[in-house]
Amino acid sequence: MLRAVLGDYGDLDDVGITMGTRFHDDLDLESIDLVTLGGHLQARYGESVNFAEYLAGLGLEEIIGLTVGQLVEHIAGCLRAPGER
């Protein structure tokens, strides 16, 4: 999904993506890129993963510091059965 979002201007081969990789500082994603990523997540996982709603609950500094790991945890939490949350 990150390849699709970054398109031609992001070379993921040069970046070692880990759970600590930050979308803004490390991958240079802008807010419009996060919107695009949200669309890809919704297409892949359906309504259960609402990235826009997740971002709306964060402050600006939290959005700027958002990591791949935080997003992975959010997705995993959304996909767990209701009794497992």
Biopython code that builds the backbone (N, CA, C, O; Angstrom):
import numpy as np
from Bio.PDB.StructureBuilder import StructureBuilder

atoms = [
    (1, "MET", "N", (0.815, -1.194, 0.000)),
    (1, "MET", "CA", (0.000, 0.000, 0.000)),
    (1, "MET", "C", (0.860, 1.261, 0.000)),
    (1, "MET", "O", (0.522, 2.252, -0.647)),
    (2, "LEU", "N", (1.961, 1.217, 0.721)),
    (2, "LEU", "CA", (2.827, 2.402, 0.762)),
    (2, "LEU", "C", (3.409, 2.711, -0.608)),
    (2, "LEU", "O", (3.570, 3.876, -0.972)),
    (3, "ARG", "N", (3.720, 1.677, -1.359)),
    (3, "ARG", "CA", (4.217, 1.908, -2.728)),
    (3, "ARG", "C", (3.164, 2.633, -3.565)),
    (3, "ARG", "O", (3.488, 3.542, -4.330)),
    (4, "ALA", "N", (1.925, 2.233, -3.416)),
    (4, "ALA", "CA", (0.845, 2.868, -4.176)),
    (4, "ALA", "C", (0.678, 4.326, -3.764)),
    (4, "ALA", "O", (0.426, 5.184, -4.609)),
    (5, "VAL", "N", (0.817, 4.609, -2.481)),
    (5, "VAL", "CA", (0.654, 5.977, -1.989)),
    (5, "VAL", "C", (1.825, 6.852, -2.386)),
    (5, "VAL", "O", (1.639, 7.990, -2.816)),
    (6, "LEU", "N", (3.024, 6.328, -2.246)),
    (6, "LEU", "CA", (4.219, 7.128, -2.538)),
    (6, "LEU", "C", (4.440, 7.326, -4.031)),
    (6, "LEU", "O", (5.051, 8.310, -4.449)),
    (7, "GLY", "N", (3.946, 6.392, -4.831)),
    (7, "GLY", "CA", (4.074, 6.534, -6.274)),
    (7, "GLY", "C", (5.516, 6.699, -6.710)),
    (7, "GLY", "O", (6.408, 6.003, -6.225)),
    (8, "ASP", "N", (5.736, 7.626, -7.628)),
    (8, "ASP", "CA", (7.058, 7.825, -8.204)),
    (8, "ASP", "C", (8.006, 8.604, -7.306)),
    (8, "ASP", "O", (9.221, 8.526, -7.491)),
    (9, "TYR", "N", (7.488, 9.348, -6.345)),
    (9, "TYR", "CA", (8.393, 10.194, -5.580)),
    (9, "TYR", "C", (8.919, 9.536, -4.313)),
    (9, "TYR", "O", (9.697, 10.157, -3.588)),
    (10, "GLY", "N", (8.530, 8.325, -4.027)),
    (10, "GLY", "CA", (9.043, 7.640, -2.850)),
    (10, "GLY", "C", (9.743, 6.355, -3.240)),
    (10, "GLY", "O", (9.170, 5.521, -3.942)),
    (11, "ASP", "N", (10.978, 6.187, -2.790)),
    (11, "ASP", "CA", (11.727, 4.972, -3.085)),
    (11, "ASP", "C", (11.823, 4.149, -1.810)),
    (11, "ASP", "O", (12.698, 4.384, -0.977)),
    (12, "LEU", "N", (10.936, 3.198, -1.660)),
    (12, "LEU", "CA", (10.896, 2.387, -0.451)),
    (12, "LEU", "C", (12.075, 1.433, -0.356)),
    (12, "LEU", "O", (12.366, 0.915, 0.722)),
    (13, "ASP", "N", (12.754, 1.197, -1.467)),
    (13, "ASP", "CA", (13.911, 0.306, -1.429)),
    (13, "ASP", "C", (15.051, 0.907, -0.620)),
    (13, "ASP", "O", (15.869, 0.175, -0.062)),
    (14, "ASP", "N", (15.112, 2.234, -0.551)),
    (14, "ASP", "CA", (16.171, 2.903, 0.188)),
    (14, "ASP", "C", (15.817, 3.119, 1.652)),
    (14, "ASP", "O", (16.664, 3.536, 2.442)),
    (15, "VAL", "N", (14.585, 2.841, 2.012)),
    (15, "VAL", "CA", (14.114, 3.076, 3.371)),
    (15, "VAL", "C", (13.787, 1.743, 4.019)),
    (15, "VAL", "O", (12.975, 0.978, 3.499)),
    (16, "GLY", "N", (14.410, 1.466, 5.139)),
    (16, "GLY", "CA", (14.080, 0.259, 5.886)),
    (16, "GLY", "C", (12.854, 0.535, 6.734)),
    (16, "GLY", "O", (12.959, 1.166, 7.785)),
    (17, "ILE", "N", (11.697, 0.074, 6.296)),
    (17, "ILE", "CA", (10.468, 0.347, 7.024)),
    (17, "ILE", "C", (10.338, -0.627, 8.189)),
    (17, "ILE", "O", (10.378, -1.845, 8.020)),
    (18, "THR", "N", (10.181, -0.044, 9.380)),
    (18, "THR", "CA", (10.004, -0.817, 10.599)),
    (18, "THR", "C", (8.750, -0.306, 11.301)),
    (18, "THR", "O", (8.084, 0.606, 10.811)),
    (19, "MET", "N", (8.436, -0.886, 12.428)),
    (19, "MET", "CA", (7.289, -0.429, 13.205)),
    (19, "MET", "C", (7.505, 1.002, 13.699)),
    (19, "MET", "O", (6.536, 1.710, 13.973)),
    (20, "GLY", "N", (8.745, 1.430, 13.814)),
    (20, "GLY", "CA", (9.052, 2.777, 14.286)),
    (20, "GLY", "C", (9.156, 3.820, 13.188)),
    (20, "GLY", "O", (9.362, 4.999, 13.480)),
    (21, "THR", "N", (9.017, 3.416, 11.939)),
    (21, "THR", "CA", (9.099, 4.363, 10.824)),
    (21, "THR", "C", (7.951, 5.356, 10.909)),
    (21, "THR", "O", (6.790, 4.968, 11.040)),
    (22, "ARG", "N", (8.282, 6.635, 10.835)),
    (22, "ARG", "CA", (7.264, 7.690, 10.926)),
    (22, "ARG", "C", (6.829, 8.090, 9.515)),
    (22, "ARG", "O", (7.653, 8.270, 8.618)),
    (23, "PHE", "N", (5.532, 8.220, 9.349)),
    (23, "PHE", "CA", (4.983, 8.564, 8.040)),
    (23, "PHE", "C", (5.463, 9.935, 7.565)),
    (23, "PHE", "O", (5.813, 10.101, 6.396)),
    (24, "HIS", "N", (5.480, 10.903, 8.455)),
    (24, "HIS", "CA", (5.854, 12.267, 8.054)),
    (24, "HIS", "C", (7.369, 12.432, 7.968)),
    (24, "HIS", "O", (7.898, 12.794, 6.917)),
    (25, "ASP", "N", (8.059, 12.170, 9.061)),
    (25, "ASP", "CA", (9.495, 12.454, 9.113)),
    (25, "ASP", "C", (10.336, 11.500, 8.276)),
    (25, "ASP", "O", (11.307, 11.927, 7.652)),
    (26, "ASP", "N", (9.986, 10.230, 8.250)),
    (26, "ASP", "CA", (10.812, 9.242, 7.558)),
    (26, "ASP", "C", (10.384, 8.991, 6.115)),
    (26, "ASP", "O", (11.225, 8.779, 5.241)),
    (27, "LEU", "N", (9.068, 9.017, 5.866)),
    (27, "LEU", "CA", (8.557, 8.720, 4.524)),
    (27, "LEU", "C", (8.091, 9.957, 3.777)),
    (27, "LEU", "O", (7.708, 9.871, 2.610)),
    (28, "ASP", "N", (8.120, 11.103, 4.438)),
    (28, "ASP", "CA", (7.718, 12.381, 3.834)),
    (28, "ASP", "C", (6.279, 12.385, 3.329)),
    (28, "ASP", "O", (5.971, 13.057, 2.345)),
    (29, "LEU", "N", (5.397, 11.640, 3.993)),
    (29, "LEU", "CA", (3.991, 11.662, 3.598)),
    (29, "LEU", "C", (3.349, 12.952, 4.089)),
    (29, "LEU", "O", (3.588, 13.380, 5.218)),
    (30, "GLU", "N", (2.546, 13.560, 3.252)),
    (30, "GLU", "CA", (1.789, 14.764, 3.588)),
    (30, "GLU", "C", (0.363, 14.344, 3.931)),
    (30, "GLU", "O", (0.006, 13.173, 3.802)),
    (31, "SER", "N", (-0.440, 15.295, 4.362)),
    (31, "SER", "CA", (-1.805, 14.969, 4.774)),
    (31, "SER", "C", (-2.611, 14.334, 3.642)),
    (31, "SER", "O", (-3.394, 13.416, 3.888)),
    (32, "ILE", "N", (-2.436, 14.799, 2.429)),
    (32, "ILE", "CA", (-3.164, 14.221, 1.294)),
    (32, "ILE", "C", (-2.755, 12.769, 1.076)),
    (32, "ILE", "O", (-3.566, 11.948, 0.648)),
    (33, "ASP", "N", (-1.496, 12.454, 1.372)),
    (33, "ASP", "CA", (-1.030, 11.074, 1.253)),
    (33, "ASP", "C", (-1.699, 10.189, 2.301)),
    (33, "ASP", "O", (-2.006, 9.027, 2.034)),
    (34, "LEU", "N", (-1.924, 10.741, 3.492)),
    (34, "LEU", "CA", (-2.619, 9.975, 4.531)),
    (34, "LEU", "C", (-4.068, 9.710, 4.135)),
    (34, "LEU", "O", (-4.612, 8.646, 4.431)),
    (35, "VAL", "N", (-4.685, 10.668, 3.472)),
    (35, "VAL", "CA", (-6.048, 10.475, 2.969)),
    (35, "VAL", "C", (-6.053, 9.344, 1.938)),
    (35, "VAL", "O", (-6.926, 8.476, 1.960)),
    (36, "THR", "N", (-5.079, 9.365, 1.044)),
    (36, "THR", "CA", (-4.956, 8.310, 0.035)),
    (36, "THR", "C", (-4.731, 6.954, 0.696)),
    (36, "THR", "O", (-5.340, 5.957, 0.307)),
    (37, "LEU", "N", (-3.854, 6.922, 1.697)),
    (37, "LEU", "CA", (-3.598, 5.677, 2.429)),
    (37, "LEU", "C", (-4.882, 5.180, 3.083)),
    (37, "LEU", "O", (-5.161, 3.981, 3.077)),
    (38, "GLY", "N", (-5.659, 6.093, 3.643)),
    (38, "GLY", "CA", (-6.937, 5.722, 4.241)),
    (38, "GLY", "C", (-7.867, 5.070, 3.237)),
    (38, "GLY", "O", (-8.569, 4.113, 3.565)),
    (39, "GLY", "N", (-7.878, 5.578, 2.019)),
    (39, "GLY", "CA", (-8.695, 4.982, 0.956)),
    (39, "GLY", "C", (-8.247, 3.576, 0.628)),
    (39, "GLY", "O", (-9.072, 2.685, 0.427)),
    (40, "HIS", "N", (-6.942, 3.373, 0.573)),
    (40, "HIS", "CA", (-6.409, 2.033, 0.302)),
    (40, "HIS", "C", (-6.752, 1.073, 1.444)),
    (40, "HIS", "O", (-7.097, -0.086, 1.209)),
    (41, "LEU", "N", (-6.655, 1.566, 2.675)),
    (41, "LEU", "CA", (-6.985, 0.715, 3.823)),
    (41, "LEU", "C", (-8.456, 0.316, 3.807)),
    (41, "LEU", "O", (-8.798, -0.835, 4.078)),
    (42, "GLN", "N", (-9.319, 1.268, 3.490)),
    (42, "GLN", "CA", (-10.746, 0.973, 3.444)),
    (42, "GLN", "C", (-11.063, -0.008, 2.317)),
    (42, "GLN", "O", (-11.894, -0.900, 2.485)),
    (43, "ALA", "N", (-10.403, 0.156, 1.171)),
    (43, "ALA", "CA", (-10.618, -0.772, 0.058)),
    (43, "ALA", "C", (-10.163, -2.180, 0.432)),
    (43, "ALA", "O", (-10.787, -3.162, 0.028)),
    (44, "ARG", "N", (-9.090, -2.283, 1.194)),
    (44, "ARG", "CA", (-8.531, -3.594, 1.567)),
    (44, "ARG", "C", (-9.307, -4.244, 2.714)),
    (44, "ARG", "O", (-9.616, -5.434, 2.669)),
    (45, "TYR", "N", (-9.622, -3.442, 3.752)),
    (45, "TYR", "CA", (-10.192, -4.001, 4.982)),
    (45, "TYR", "C", (-11.664, -3.686, 5.193)),
    (45, "TYR", "O", (-12.287, -4.233, 6.104)),
    (46, "GLY", "N", (-12.223, -2.828, 4.380)),
    (46, "GLY", "CA", (-13.634, -2.491, 4.525)),
    (46, "GLY", "C", (-13.875, -1.439, 5.591)),
    (46, "GLY", "O", (-12.953, -0.776, 6.065)),
    (47, "GLU", "N", (-15.133, -1.309, 5.950)),
    (47, "GLU", "CA", (-15.566, -0.265, 6.881)),
    (47, "GLU", "C", (-15.014, -0.444, 8.286)),
    (47, "GLU", "O", (-15.011, 0.506, 9.069)),
    (48, "SER", "N", (-14.552, -1.628, 8.617)),
    (48, "SER", "CA", (-14.083, -1.871, 9.987)),
    (48, "SER", "C", (-12.806, -1.092, 10.307)),
    (48, "SER", "O", (-12.514, -0.841, 11.477)),
    (49, "VAL", "N", (-12.051, -0.711, 9.293)),
    (49, "VAL", "CA", (-10.831, 0.078, 9.501)),
    (49, "VAL", "C", (-11.098, 1.477, 8.963)),
    (49, "VAL", "O", (-11.010, 1.723, 7.760)),
    (50, "ASN", "N", (-11.424, 2.388, 9.872)),
    (50, "ASN", "CA", (-11.725, 3.762, 9.485)),
    (50, "ASN", "C", (-10.547, 4.640, 9.882)),
    (50, "ASN", "O", (-10.489, 5.136, 11.007)),
    (51, "PHE", "N", (-9.614, 4.831, 8.965)),
    (51, "PHE", "CA", (-8.380, 5.584, 9.227)),
    (51, "PHE", "C", (-8.679, 7.055, 9.470)),
    (51, "PHE", "O", (-8.031, 7.685, 10.306)),
    (52, "ALA", "N", (-9.643, 7.607, 8.757)),
    (52, "ALA", "CA", (-9.998, 9.018, 8.944)),
    (52, "ALA", "C", (-10.505, 9.260, 10.359)),
    (52, "ALA", "O", (-10.149, 10.257, 10.986)),
    (53, "GLU", "N", (-11.317, 8.368, 10.851)),
    (53, "GLU", "CA", (-11.837, 8.485, 12.216)),
    (53, "GLU", "C", (-10.695, 8.373, 13.227)),
    (53, "GLU", "O", (-10.659, 9.105, 14.216)),
    (54, "TYR", "N", (-9.779, 7.465, 12.975)),
    (54, "TYR", "CA", (-8.612, 7.293, 13.850)),
    (54, "TYR", "C", (-7.796, 8.579, 13.897)),
    (54, "TYR", "O", (-7.430, 9.045, 14.976)),
    (55, "LEU", "N", (-7.510, 9.153, 12.732)),
    (55, "LEU", "CA", (-6.737, 10.396, 12.674)),
    (55, "LEU", "C", (-7.470, 11.544, 13.357)),
    (55, "LEU", "O", (-6.843, 12.394, 13.989)),
    (56, "ALA", "N", (-8.788, 11.572, 13.232)),
    (56, "ALA", "CA", (-9.578, 12.644, 13.842)),
    (56, "ALA", "C", (-9.455, 12.642, 15.362)),
    (56, "ALA", "O", (-9.641, 13.676, 16.004)),
    (57, "GLY", "N", (-9.146, 11.502, 15.927)),
    (57, "GLY", "CA", (-8.985, 11.395, 17.366)),
    (57, "GLY", "C", (-7.594, 11.755, 17.862)),
    (57, "GLY", "O", (-7.337, 11.724, 19.066)),
    (58, "LEU", "N", (-6.694, 12.096, 16.946)),
    (58, "LEU", "CA", (-5.319, 12.434, 17.311)),
    (58, "LEU", "C", (-5.099, 13.935, 17.234)),
    (58, "LEU", "O", (-5.772, 14.636, 16.479)),
    (59, "GLY", "N", (-4.153, 14.417, 18.022)),
    (59, "GLY", "CA", (-3.732, 15.811, 17.931)),
    (59, "GLY", "C", (-2.741, 15.973, 16.794)),
    (59, "GLY", "O", (-2.236, 14.985, 16.262)),
    (60, "LEU", "N", (-2.461, 17.204, 16.422)),
    (60, "LEU", "CA", (-1.558, 17.480, 15.306)),
    (60, "LEU", "C", (-0.183, 16.847, 15.503)),
    (60, "LEU", "O", (0.357, 16.234, 14.583)),
    (61, "GLU", "N", (0.380, 16.993, 16.694)),
    (61, "GLU", "CA", (1.709, 16.410, 16.960)),
    (61, "GLU", "C", (1.679, 14.889, 16.870)),
    (61, "GLU", "O", (2.643, 14.266, 16.423)),
    (62, "GLU", "N", (0.566, 14.295, 17.298)),
    (62, "GLU", "CA", (0.433, 12.839, 17.211)),
    (62, "GLU", "C", (0.346, 12.385, 15.760)),
    (62, "GLU", "O", (0.900, 11.347, 15.398)),
    (63, "ILE", "N", (-0.339, 13.152, 14.937)),
    (63, "ILE", "CA", (-0.435, 12.823, 13.510)),
    (63, "ILE", "C", (0.936, 12.953, 12.864)),
    (63, "ILE", "O", (1.340, 12.092, 12.082)),
    (64, "ILE", "N", (1.645, 14.014, 13.185)),
    (64, "ILE", "CA", (2.980, 14.220, 12.612)),
    (64, "ILE", "C", (3.929, 13.098, 13.036)),
    (64, "ILE", "O", (4.791, 12.690, 12.257)),
    (65, "GLY", "N", (3.777, 12.599, 14.260)),
    (65, "GLY", "CA", (4.651, 11.545, 14.760)),
    (65, "GLY", "C", (4.144, 10.137, 14.540)),
    (65, "GLY", "O", (4.749, 9.183, 15.029)),
    (66, "LEU", "N", (3.040, 9.983, 13.811)),
    (66, "LEU", "CA", (2.426, 8.677, 13.592)),
    (66, "LEU", "C", (3.413, 7.695, 12.961)),
    (66, "LEU", "O", (4.088, 8.012, 11.981)),
    (67, "THR", "N", (3.481, 6.506, 13.539)),
    (67, "THR", "CA", (4.401, 5.484, 13.039)),
    (67, "THR", "C", (3.650, 4.349, 12.350)),
    (67, "THR", "O", (2.442, 4.185, 12.515)),
    (68, "VAL", "N", (4.388, 3.589, 11.592)),
    (68, "VAL", "CA", (3.838, 2.399, 10.944)),
    (68, "VAL", "C", (3.286, 1.460, 12.011)),
    (68, "VAL", "O", (2.220, 0.871, 11.831)),
    (69, "GLY", "N", (4.002, 1.319, 13.110)),
    (69, "GLY", "CA", (3.563, 0.434, 14.185)),
    (69, "GLY", "C", (2.238, 0.852, 14.795)),
    (69, "GLY", "O", (1.399, 0.005, 15.101)),
    (70, "GLN", "N", (2.043, 2.158, 14.973)),
    (70, "GLN", "CA", (0.768, 2.634, 15.507)),
    (70, "GLN", "C", (-0.375, 2.307, 14.555)),
    (70, "GLN", "O", (-1.462, 1.927, 14.988)),
    (71, "LEU", "N", (-0.126, 2.455, 13.267)),
    (71, "LEU", "CA", (-1.157, 2.126, 12.288)),
    (71, "LEU", "C", (-1.430, 0.626, 12.286)),
    (71, "LEU", "O", (-2.585, 0.207, 12.215)),
    (72, "VAL", "N", (-0.384, -0.179, 12.362)),
    (72, "VAL", "CA", (-0.558, -1.634, 12.405)),
    (72, "VAL", "C", (-1.391, -2.024, 13.625)),
    (72, "VAL", "O", (-2.290, -2.859, 13.519)),
    (73, "GLU", "N", (-1.099, -1.429, 14.780)),
    (73, "GLU", "CA", (-1.859, -1.721, 15.999)),
    (73, "GLU", "C", (-3.322, -1.311, 15.836)),
    (73, "GLU", "O", (-4.224, -2.022, 16.277)),
    (74, "HIS", "N", (-3.549, -0.167, 15.204)),
    (74, "HIS", "CA", (-4.924, 0.278, 14.972)),
    (74, "HIS", "C", (-5.671, -0.707, 14.075)),
    (74, "HIS", "O", (-6.801, -1.090, 14.377)),
    (75, "ILE", "N", (-5.051, -1.108, 12.992)),
    (75, "ILE", "CA", (-5.689, -2.053, 12.069)),
    (75, "ILE", "C", (-5.975, -3.374, 12.777)),
    (75, "ILE", "O", (-7.072, -3.921, 12.657)),
    (76, "ALA", "N", (-4.998, -3.883, 13.507)),
    (76, "ALA", "CA", (-5.184, -5.156, 14.223)),
    (76, "ALA", "C", (-6.325, -5.049, 15.221)),
    (76, "ALA", "O", (-7.126, -5.974, 15.359)),
    (77, "GLY", "N", (-6.400, -3.917, 15.919)),
    (77, "GLY", "CA", (-7.484, -3.711, 16.874)),
    (77, "GLY", "C", (-8.845, -3.670, 16.199)),
    (77, "GLY", "O", (-9.824, -4.193, 16.731)),
    (78, "CYS", "N", (-8.905, -3.057, 15.043)),
    (78, "CYS", "CA", (-10.173, -2.984, 14.310)),
    (78, "CYS", "C", (-10.625, -4.343, 13.783)),
    (78, "CYS", "O", (-11.821, -4.613, 13.669)),
    (79, "LEU", "N", (-9.665, -5.180, 13.468)),
    (79, "LEU", "CA", (-9.994, -6.480, 12.865)),
    (79, "LEU", "C", (-10.245, -7.579, 13.887)),
    (79, "LEU", "O", (-10.754, -8.645, 13.540)),
    (80, "ARG", "N", (-9.891, -7.326, 15.152)),
    (80, "ARG", "CA", (-10.164, -8.315, 16.190)),
    (80, "ARG", "C", (-11.668, -8.466, 16.387)),
    (80, "ARG", "O", (-12.438, -7.524, 16.199)),
    (81, "ALA", "N", (-12.053, -9.651, 16.763)),
    (81, "ALA", "CA", (-13.460, -9.889, 17.095)),
    (81, "ALA", "C", (-13.828, -8.998, 18.272)),
    (81, "ALA", "O", (-12.979, -8.741, 19.126)),
    (82, "PRO", "N", (-15.062, -8.520, 18.346)),
    (82, "PRO", "CA", (-15.469, -7.603, 19.428)),
    (82, "PRO", "C", (-15.136, -8.100, 20.832)),
    (82, "PRO", "O", (-14.804, -7.289, 21.697)),
    (83, "GLY", "N", (-15.211, -9.368, 21.076)),
    (83, "GLY", "CA", (-14.902, -9.909, 22.398)),
    (83, "GLY", "C", (-13.416, -9.913, 22.732)),
    (83, "GLY", "O", (-13.046, -10.056, 23.897)),
    (84, "GLU", "N", (-12.569, -9.758, 21.733)),
    (84, "GLU", "CA", (-11.118, -9.783, 21.936)),
    (84, "GLU", "C", (-10.548, -8.398, 22.164)),
    (84, "GLU", "O", (-9.380, -8.285, 22.536)),
    (85, "ARG", "N", (-11.317, -7.337, 21.958)),
    (85, "ARG", "CA", (-10.795, -5.977, 22.061)),
    (85, "ARG", "C", (-10.559, -5.560, 23.479)),
    (85, "ARG", "O", (-10.119, -4.437, 23.727)),
]
sb = StructureBuilder()
sb.init_structure("model")
sb.init_model(0)
sb.init_chain("A")
sb.init_seg("    ")
for serial, (resi, resn, name, xyz) in enumerate(atoms, 1):
    if name == "N":
        sb.init_residue(resn, " ", resi, " ")
    sb.init_atom(name, np.array(xyz, "f"), 0.0, 1.0, " ", f" {name:<3s}", serial, name[0])
structure = sb.get_structure()
